[in-house]
């Protein structure tokens, strides 16, 4: 990939003002050293470990967040695997979530206008917290650099599905690096997040107010579409019918669909991993990673229509 193409790819991760994308999802997991080899068996390349830090207020001191991550970088969006590493409020929030289930607990919308998102949340009665400046150190081909983000959140429990938030990337060129975007399973993008909930209509309408986007779909399976990526809302019965999995708790961020440029490579990796996997009627495949990762990963071709059930 040429320097110009890399620059264009990184810039494309940050949407323009008034637009949202499906930026990434975050698994909350107890042990990265156990999770990483399991993900590599599925054909993913992971970034090195990175400890996180944050400023609780503009101009405030930089403090350890008590968490660290490794990521799976995709050409469009990424997957984050986040584990606690200290006794801090943020780390304890992770531990409390993991006690409910190990897996995806956070959906992050990419934004180019966090102040507007904050104002919309306040207007819609979500009582957003002050925007937070986050950063983490990353190694680049030129040495260590600092990735910086602005994050808009609501208080814990404000969105019962998990930590649902907005993120503006200030340094996407440090986050999307070419050496981390080549995967043996051919994965290229985060297309859809699947939420399993008691009341899909109520939940979808709340997300519409949260994002400023419209609800679409019909029956008991609904969705909200960003300018890149979908959030899909479905009931327990749908997850049982499609994946033959009975959710142990609701609400549950059940998993996500990834685009791959080589569905056969993804199929081989899933089969060779030894993890449970299967095929959907439309040619998509899915795999159920081990308990230390959690959730369901669906692989689909880059030409597949957006996931629906």
C-alpha positions as CSV (number, residue, x, y, z in Angstrom):
1,X,0.0,0.0,0.0
2,X,1.5,3.3,-1.0
3,X,2.0,6.2,1.5
4,X,-0.8,8.1,-0.3
5,X,-3.2,5.2,0.0
6,X,-2.4,4.8,3.7
7,X,-3.0,8.4,4.3
8,X,-6.3,8.2,2.5
9,X,-7.3,5.1,4.4
10,X,-6.5,6.7,7.8
11,X,-8.4,9.9,7.0
12,X,-11.5,7.9,5.9
13,X,-11.9,6.5,9.4
14,X,-13.0,9.9,10.8
15,X,-16.4,10.9,9.3
16,X,-17.3,14.4,8.4
17,X,-19.4,16.7,10.7
18,X,-23.0,15.4,11.0
19,X,-22.0,11.8,10.0
20,X,-21.4,8.7,12.1
21,X,-19.7,5.4,11.4
22,X,-19.5,2.1,13.2
23,X,-16.0,2.8,14.4
24,X,-15.2,-0.2,16.7
25,X,-16.5,-2.6,19.3
26,X,-14.7,-3.6,22.5
27,X,-14.6,-7.0,24.1
28,X,-14.1,-6.8,27.9
29,X,-12.0,-9.8,28.8
30,X,-10.1,-10.9,31.9
31,X,-6.8,-12.0,30.4
32,X,-5.3,-10.7,27.1
33,X,-2.5,-13.3,27.3
34,X,-5.2,-16.1,26.9
35,X,-7.3,-14.3,24.4
36,X,-4.6,-13.3,22.0
37,X,-3.5,-16.8,20.9
38,X,-7.1,-17.8,20.5
39,X,-7.7,-14.9,18.1
40,X,-4.6,-15.7,16.2
41,X,-5.9,-19.2,15.6
42,X,-8.9,-17.6,13.8
43,X,-6.5,-15.9,11.4
44,X,-6.3,-12.4,13.0
45,X,-3.2,-10.3,13.4
46,X,-3.2,-8.3,16.7
47,X,-1.5,-5.1,17.6
48,X,1.0,-5.0,20.5
49,X,-0.2,-4.4,24.0
50,X,-0.9,-0.8,24.9
51,X,-1.7,0.7,28.3
52,X,-4.4,3.4,28.3
53,X,-4.4,6.8,30.0
54,X,-6.9,9.7,30.2
55,X,-7.6,13.2,31.3
56,X,-10.7,13.5,33.3
57,X,-11.1,17.2,32.4
58,X,-9.6,19.4,29.8
59,X,-6.1,20.5,30.9
60,X,-6.2,18.0,33.8
61,X,-3.4,15.6,34.6
62,X,-2.8,12.5,32.5
63,X,-3.8,9.5,34.6
64,X,-3.5,5.8,34.1
65,X,-7.0,4.4,33.1
66,X,-6.2,1.0,34.7
67,X,-6.8,-0.8,31.4
68,X,-4.8,-2.0,28.5
69,X,-5.7,-3.3,25.1
70,X,-4.8,-5.2,21.9
71,X,-6.7,-4.5,18.7
72,X,-7.5,-6.1,15.4
73,X,-7.2,-3.3,12.9
74,X,-9.4,-3.5,9.8
75,X,-9.5,-1.3,6.7
76,X,-12.8,0.0,8.0
77,X,-13.1,0.1,11.8
78,X,-11.5,-2.3,14.2
79,X,-12.0,-4.7,17.2
80,X,-10.6,-3.9,20.6
81,X,-9.9,-6.4,23.4
82,X,-9.7,-4.6,26.7
83,X,-8.6,-5.9,30.1
84,X,-8.2,-4.3,33.5
85,X,-4.7,-4.0,34.9
86,X,-5.1,-1.9,38.1
87,X,-7.6,-0.8,40.7
88,X,-9.2,2.3,39.1
89,X,-12.9,3.2,38.5
90,X,-12.6,2.4,34.8
91,X,-11.0,-0.9,35.5
92,X,-13.6,-1.8,38.0
93,X,-16.3,-1.0,35.5
94,X,-14.7,-3.6,33.2
95,X,-14.6,-6.2,36.0
96,X,-18.3,-5.6,36.8
97,X,-19.2,-6.0,33.2
98,X,-17.1,-9.2,32.9
99,X,-18.9,-10.6,35.9
100,X,-22.1,-10.5,33.8
101,X,-20.5,-12.0,30.7
102,X,-17.2,-12.0,28.9
103,X,-17.5,-10.5,25.5
104,X,-18.5,-7.3,23.7
105,X,-19.6,-4.6,26.1
106,X,-19.0,-1.5,24.1
107,X,-20.1,-0.1,20.8
108,X,-18.3,3.0,19.6
109,X,-19.6,5.3,16.9
110,X,-17.0,7.3,15.0
111,X,-17.8,11.0,14.9
112,X,-16.3,14.2,13.5
113,X,-18.3,16.5,15.8
114,X,-18.3,15.2,19.4
115,X,-19.6,18.6,20.7
116,X,-22.7,18.1,18.5
117,X,-23.2,14.6,19.8
118,X,-22.9,15.8,23.4
119,X,-25.5,18.5,22.7
120,X,-27.9,15.9,21.1
121,X,-27.5,13.5,24.1
122,X,-28.3,16.3,26.5
123,X,-31.3,17.4,24.5
124,X,-32.6,13.9,24.4
125,X,-32.3,13.4,28.1
126,X,-29.2,11.1,28.2
127,X,-27.3,13.3,30.6
128,X,-23.9,12.9,28.9
129,X,-20.7,13.1,30.9
130,X,-18.2,15.8,30.0
131,X,-16.1,14.8,26.9
132,X,-13.0,12.9,27.9
133,X,-9.5,13.1,26.3
134,X,-8.0,9.7,26.0
135,X,-4.6,8.6,24.7
136,X,-2.4,5.6,24.4
137,X,1.2,5.1,23.3
138,X,1.7,3.2,20.1
139,X,4.8,2.0,18.2
140,X,5.0,3.1,14.6
141,X,7.6,2.4,12.0
142,X,9.2,5.7,13.1
143,X,9.2,5.0,16.8
144,X,6.7,5.6,19.6
145,X,3.9,8.0,19.1
146,X,0.7,9.0,20.9
147,X,-2.8,8.2,19.6
148,X,-5.3,10.8,20.9
149,X,-9.1,10.6,21.0
150,X,-12.1,12.6,22.2
151,X,-14.8,10.4,23.7
152,X,-18.4,11.3,24.6
153,X,-20.1,9.0,27.0
154,X,-23.1,8.7,29.3
155,X,-22.9,7.6,32.9
156,X,-22.6,3.8,33.5
157,X,-26.0,2.3,33.2
158,X,-27.3,5.1,31.0
159,X,-27.4,2.6,28.1
160,X,-28.2,-0.8,29.6
161,X,-26.6,-2.7,26.7
162,X,-23.1,-1.5,27.8
163,X,-20.6,1.3,27.2
164,X,-22.1,3.0,24.1
165,X,-20.2,6.1,23.1
166,X,-18.8,8.3,20.4
167,X,-15.1,8.7,19.5
168,X,-13.3,11.2,17.4
169,X,-9.9,10.1,16.2
170,X,-7.3,12.9,16.2
171,X,-4.4,10.8,15.0
172,X,-5.9,8.0,12.8
173,X,-2.6,7.6,11.1
174,X,-1.1,6.1,14.3
175,X,-4.0,3.7,14.9
176,X,-4.4,2.3,11.3
177,X,-1.0,1.0,10.4
178,X,-0.5,-1.3,7.5
179,X,1.5,-4.0,9.3
180,X,-1.6,-4.7,11.5
181,X,-4.2,-4.8,8.8
182,X,-3.2,-8.0,7.1
183,X,-5.2,-11.0,8.3
184,X,-5.0,-14.7,7.2
185,X,-8.8,-14.8,7.3
186,X,-9.0,-11.9,4.9
187,X,-11.0,-9.6,7.2
188,X,-11.3,-6.1,6.0
189,X,-14.1,-4.3,7.8
190,X,-16.6,-4.1,10.7
191,X,-20.0,-4.1,9.0
192,X,-22.6,-4.9,11.7
193,X,-23.0,-5.2,15.4
194,X,-25.7,-7.5,16.7
195,X,-27.7,-6.6,19.9
196,X,-29.9,-9.2,21.5
197,X,-32.6,-7.5,23.6
198,X,-35.9,-8.1,25.2
199,X,-37.7,-5.3,23.2
200,X,-36.1,-4.6,19.9
201,X,-38.5,-1.7,19.0
202,X,-37.9,0.1,22.3
203,X,-34.1,-0.4,22.1
204,X,-33.9,0.7,18.4
205,X,-35.9,3.8,19.1
206,X,-33.6,4.7,22.0
207,X,-30.6,4.2,19.7
208,X,-32.2,6.5,17.1
209,X,-32.5,9.2,19.7
210,X,-28.9,8.5,20.9
211,X,-27.4,8.7,17.4
212,X,-29.9,11.0,15.6
213,X,-30.4,8.2,13.0
214,X,-33.6,6.5,11.7
215,X,-34.9,3.1,12.6
216,X,-35.5,0.7,9.7
217,X,-36.5,-2.9,9.3
218,X,-39.7,-4.7,10.3
219,X,-41.2,-7.2,12.7
220,X,-39.0,-8.0,15.6
221,X,-35.7,-7.4,13.8
222,X,-34.8,-3.7,13.4
223,X,-31.7,-1.7,12.6
224,X,-30.0,1.7,12.6
225,X,-27.6,2.4,9.8
226,X,-24.7,4.8,10.0
227,X,-22.8,6.1,7.0
228,X,-20.6,3.0,7.4
229,X,-22.0,0.1,9.4
230,X,-25.2,-1.2,10.9
231,X,-26.5,-1.8,14.5
232,X,-29.0,-4.7,14.4
233,X,-31.6,-5.3,17.1
234,X,-33.1,-8.7,17.6
235,X,-34.9,-10.8,20.3
236,X,-33.6,-13.9,22.0
237,X,-35.6,-16.2,19.7
238,X,-33.7,-14.9,16.6
239,X,-30.3,-15.7,18.1
240,X,-31.5,-19.2,19.0
241,X,-32.9,-19.8,15.5
242,X,-30.0,-18.4,13.6
243,X,-27.0,-19.5,15.7
244,X,-28.5,-22.2,17.9
245,X,-27.2,-20.3,20.9
246,X,-29.4,-19.5,23.9
247,X,-28.3,-16.2,25.5
248,X,-27.6,-16.5,29.2
249,X,-28.5,-12.9,29.9
250,X,-30.1,-9.9,28.3
251,X,-29.3,-7.3,27.0
252,X,-26.4,-8.9,25.2
253,X,-24.1,-7.5,22.6
254,X,-24.1,-10.8,20.9
255,X,-21.4,-10.2,18.2
256,X,-20.7,-8.6,14.9
257,X,-20.3,-9.2,11.2
258,X,-16.9,-8.7,9.5
259,X,-16.3,-8.3,5.8
260,X,-13.7,-10.5,4.3
261,X,-12.1,-10.5,0.9
262,X,-11.6,-14.3,1.1
263,X,-14.6,-16.1,2.7
264,X,-12.9,-19.5,2.0
265,X,-9.9,-18.5,4.0
266,X,-12.1,-17.4,6.9
267,X,-13.9,-20.7,6.6
268,X,-10.7,-22.7,6.8
269,X,-9.4,-20.7,9.8
270,X,-12.7,-21.3,11.6
271,X,-12.6,-25.0,10.8
272,X,-9.0,-25.4,11.8
273,X,-9.4,-23.4,15.0
274,X,-11.4,-26.2,16.7
275,X,-14.0,-23.7,17.8
276,X,-17.7,-24.1,17.2
277,X,-18.7,-22.7,13.8
278,X,-21.4,-23.0,11.2
279,X,-22.9,-21.6,8.0
280,X,-25.9,-19.3,7.4
281,X,-28.3,-19.8,4.6
282,X,-26.9,-16.9,2.6
283,X,-23.3,-18.1,2.5
284,X,-22.1,-16.3,5.5
285,X,-20.2,-18.3,8.2
286,X,-20.0,-17.8,11.9
287,X,-17.6,-18.9,14.6
288,X,-18.1,-18.9,18.4
289,X,-14.7,-18.0,20.0
290,X,-13.8,-19.6,23.4
291,X,-15.2,-18.3,26.7
292,X,-12.2,-16.0,27.3
293,X,-13.2,-13.9,24.3
294,X,-17.0,-14.3,24.1
295,X,-19.6,-13.5,21.4
296,X,-20.3,-14.6,17.9
297,X,-18.2,-13.5,14.9
298,X,-19.9,-13.6,11.5
299,X,-17.8,-13.5,8.3
300,X,-19.4,-12.2,5.1
301,X,-18.1,-11.3,1.6
302,X,-17.5,-7.7,0.7
303,X,-20.4,-8.0,-1.7
304,X,-23.0,-9.3,0.8
305,X,-25.9,-7.1,1.5
306,X,-26.0,-5.7,5.1
307,X,-26.8,-8.5,7.6
308,X,-30.4,-9.0,8.5
309,X,-32.3,-11.9,9.9
